[in-house]
Amino acid sequence: MRCQIISAVVLTLLLVSCGEVSSPKEEAFVWKLNLNEPQGDSLSGDDFIDELEPLDLEEREAEIYAQILAGNLPAFLRQLTPIQFTENLHDTLYTVKFFVTPDYLAIGTDENHVLMPMTPILAQRVLDKIGGILPTPKMVDLI
């Protein structure tokens, strides 16, 4: 029976990166979001919500996108958590491993952040920029 491994990065919206099975040495590797580090003048979650309040949908989504690309996310969201499962399809054993953020996407600091809802269009735009995918129903169940 053949065993095939797919590694994926999943932003709880989701990121994917395919690769080979990792060796024991590589198991110690920590998967992180590939985003800029936040700058000293990054907005807190409360300040960001205040900034968004008067904006219309298009302007809000532009600001959310800019904050994500600027890396204004809590540090705890940057380290990804592995999810792994094995599936037997047509007598072939597949092991799938993907990585998720420990919570939904948020803007701000560890101490002051806000979970950031967004339209599916913006979510896909963010994921396209950082090399991700939206989760499948099976991935959501596993998460």
N, C-alpha and C positions, 0 to 999 in steps of 0.2 A: 504494500500500500504506500503510495506517495504522500508526502506531507509538504504542504506549501504554506508559507507564512507571508502575511501582508501586514506591514506596519503602517499605522496611520496616526496623524496628529489630529486631534479633534477639539476645537474651541467649543464650548458647549453649544455653540452654534456649530461649528466644526471645521477642522483642518485636516488635510490628508497628505501623507507622504508615504509612498510605498518603498519597501526595502527588503533586505534579506533578514533571515533569523539572526539575532544578535548572539555573540559569544558570551560566556559568563562574564568576561571582563567588561564587555559593553553594557551588561545589565546594570552596572553602576551609573551609567550615563543618565543625566537628568534632562528630560525633554522640556524645553521652554518655548514660550511664544517668541517669535522672531519679530519684535517690535522695538522701536526706539525706547531708550530709557527716559522716564519723565524728567522734565526740567524743573529747576527750583521754583519757577513761577507757575507751575501746574495748578489748575483749579481743584478745590476740594469738591466732593459730591454735592454738598449744600450750595456752594457758590455756582456750580455748573447748572443745577436746577433753577436757581434764580436767574441765570443768564438765558436759559431756554424758555422761561415762562412767557415772555412777550412775543416770541417768534412763531411764525406759521410753520406748517409741517415741513416744507421744503428747506427753510432756513434751519430748523431744528436738526434735520437729518444731516445737513452740511456741517453743522457744529459737532454733532456726534462723531461723524466720520473724521473730522479734523482732530478731535481729541484722541480717538483710537490710534490714528496714524502717528500722532505726536507721542504716543506711549503713556498717556495719562490714564493708566489702569492701576488698580491696587497690586502691590508686589505679589500677594498670595495667588493671584490669578495667572501669573506668568509661568509657574511650575505646573506641568501637566501630569495628570494621573493616568496610569495605564489601565485599560480594560481589555481583557483577553477572553476569547472563547474558542472552542473547537467545534467543527461541524463536519459531518460525514455526508458528502454528496456524491452519489453514483460510485460508491466504493473508493472514493478518494477522501482522505482526511485533510481538512483545511484548518489551520490555526490562524485566527485573525486577532491582531493586537492593534488597538487604537488608543489615542491619548486625549483626555478631556481636561478642560479647566475644572477646578474644584467647585465652581459656582457659575451662575449666569454671568455674562459680560457686564462689567460695571465700570463707571468712570469715577476717578478720584483716588484717594489714598487708602491704605489698610484701615486707618482710623476713621476716615470720613469718605465713604463712597456711596454711590447710588446704582442699583441695578438698572440697566439701560435697555428698556424696550425699544424696538425699532421695527420698521416695516420689513417684510421679506425682501424687498428690492434693495434696501440698504444693507441688510444682513448679507445678501449675496455679493454685493459690491465690496464689502469689507473682506469677505472670505476670498473673493477673486484676487484682491490686492495682496493678501497674506498667504495665499496658496491653500485655501481650505474648502470644505464642503459642508453643506447642511446635513444633519444626521438623518439616517434612514429610520423608519419605525423600529426596526430591530435594534439599532444602536441606542435609540432612546430607551427602549425596554431594558437593555443591558446597563445603561448608565444609571 
